[in-house]
Amino acid sequence: MIIAEMAPRYWEDASVNGVEETEEDPQIPLRDGDLWTLRILIDEGRVLDWPEGVTAQTHYKVCDAGLYRLMDADGGVLAERDAYVPPFLAPGEEGFGDYVILSIGPDGKIANWDPDLSWFDRGRPDPDHAP
């Protein structure tokens, strides 16, 4: 599972069920205050706890306001990065490390989901070459 905790700059950069969001009253599921947290099943590309029948299109500018974790089957953290947006959160698009560009279907599945999990290894020290 991937857990992504992000702080979008503008909630209005999305639509839910075809209705443009507003900054004053965002309806995007899984928002808690200023954070949007997604728990994504890697093999399915499905967002856990996504409300059935709800669709969303996002183009959130997040930049470096995110924490991304790769979890094992028991809930342990395999890798964690506090970094710019990973490419797999803009599948089929160019997010440039700044944008979360997702199309989430009524079943919670992310369109064009094909994550490259090696992103979690980038920037980590190589244990074979540790000082």
VENDAKA-V402902 format. One record per helix or strand of 2 or more residues. SS is the DSSP state (H for helix, E for strand). FROM is the first residue (numbers start at 1). TO is the last residue. If there is no record, write none. Layout:
SS&FROM&TO / SS&FROM&TO
//
This chain:
E&2&6 / E&14&16 / E&19&20 / E&31&32 / E&35&41 / E&46&47 / E&56&61 / E&66&71 / E&77&82 / H&87&90 / E&99&104 / E&109&110 / H&117&121 / H&127&129
//
